[in-house]
Amino acid sequence: MERRQFLGAAALTAAGGALAAPAIAQERTTWRMVTTWPKNFPGLGVGAQRLADRITTMSDGRLTIEVYSAGELVPPLGAFDAVIEGSAEMSHGAAYYWQNKSPATAFFTGVPYGMTSRELASWIRYMGGQELWDEVYDQFGVRGFINGDTGTQAGGWFRDELTGLSDLQGLKFRTPGLGGKVWEKMGATVVNMAGGEIFAALQSGALDAAEFVGPYNDLALGFYQIAKNYYLSSFTEPGLATELAVNKAKLAALPADLQMIVEIACQAEYDQVACDFYANDPRSLAILVDEHGVKTHQFPEEILEAGAKASAEIFAELRASDDALTQKVTENYLAALNLLRTRTQNTDTPFLLAREKYFSVS
């Protein structure tokens, strides 16, 4: 055989061998995500499913996420415990639902008279918030990620119009987190329950008033059928983030690229949910007002002032907490708030006031 023919045959043999070599199988993992939201719930439940789909698609199925809505696998407020105990790898909810485990958890959702959603994300990503969150959740073997932004929430639904603090005495009010403690200081009897349970409690009289998120969700939950007085905006939930809580050991066992996919998918979803709420809240509010006779209000000044005083008292209590980590988170959060609010007050607020006063289009 001539040298040229031999080399050509050898090259074809090598190429054929390479093509025939079996592909290296990549390990595929399926995880369970339990949520605190009803199935297909606007904004939040849909966001949980979309996050799961993002992770599954971005990983080409190497990490497939199966979503279980509230009550399907565990009770809605048992989602975080399911991750701790290992019956689920992920939970989708809100960190302040777990403040009975540590008061510090509330800071990673939102606190009364605290950060807007943009300020909160800045603290988490650039000012040490994530590192503190990791430290808090290390106690439970969990890692938390912000993965949704509802913006400033609505203040709540009330059967009767509020005239002042006297109307709050003994009022049975569904509201969670540190905001719930503010309402307690003002005289309300506060209850926390999952979103899907609120309507029945209002209907039965177990609740006199309730807040959940805002018009987009509240329209879907049908609160307008029971209460017609809707208060905008909340001073206890100024810019709330939802969370993805992941079993820390199982996350660490994933290849580095899959760990990064989980993190980046959460960041993408945080912004996606924010736009979803911003687009659909005003549409939903128009339906509530125009089609269902809902009356919108702002809270009386007496309540706003008392709420601010109660908020300051709660921060003082957290600063004096026996738990050193809660103290640490509180101090860091407040220091960041004092800096970040200067940007909001010096730049955003003057523009918004000017636009409101001088500019309109038909």
Secondary structure as GFF3:
##gff-version 3
##sequence-region A 1 362
A	DSSP	alpha_helix	3	20	.	.	.	ID=ss1
A	DSSP	beta_strand	29	35	.	.	.	ID=ss2
A	DSSP	alpha_helix	44	58	.	.	.	ID=ss3
A	DSSP	beta_strand	63	68	.	.	.	ID=ss4
A	DSSP	three_ten_helix	76	78	.	.	.	ID=ss5
A	DSSP	alpha_helix	79	85	.	.	.	ID=ss6
A	DSSP	beta_strand	90	93	.	.	.	ID=ss7
A	DSSP	three_ten_helix	95	98	.	.	.	ID=ss8
A	DSSP	three_ten_helix	103	108	.	.	.	ID=ss9
A	DSSP	alpha_helix	117	126	.	.	.	ID=ss10
A	DSSP	alpha_helix	129	138	.	.	.	ID=ss11
A	DSSP	beta_strand	142	151	.	.	.	ID=ss12
A	DSSP	beta_strand	156	158	.	.	.	ID=ss13
A	DSSP	three_ten_helix	165	168	.	.	.	ID=ss14
A	DSSP	beta_strand	172	174	.	.	.	ID=ss15
A	DSSP	alpha_helix	177	185	.	.	.	ID=ss16
A	DSSP	beta_strand	189	191	.	.	.	ID=ss17
A	DSSP	alpha_helix	195	204	.	.	.	ID=ss18
A	DSSP	beta_strand	209	210	.	.	.	ID=ss19
A	DSSP	alpha_helix	215	221	.	.	.	ID=ss20
A	DSSP	three_ten_helix	223	225	.	.	.	ID=ss21
A	DSSP	beta_strand	229	231	.	.	.	ID=ss22
A	DSSP	beta_strand	240	247	.	.	.	ID=ss23
A	DSSP	alpha_helix	248	252	.	.	.	ID=ss24
A	DSSP	alpha_helix	256	292	.	.	.	ID=ss25
A	DSSP	beta_strand	295	297	.	.	.	ID=ss26
A	DSSP	alpha_helix	301	319	.	.	.	ID=ss27
A	DSSP	alpha_helix	324	343	.	.	.	ID=ss28
A	DSSP	pi_helix	344	348	.	.	.	ID=ss29
A	DSSP	alpha_helix	349	358	.	.	.	ID=ss30
###
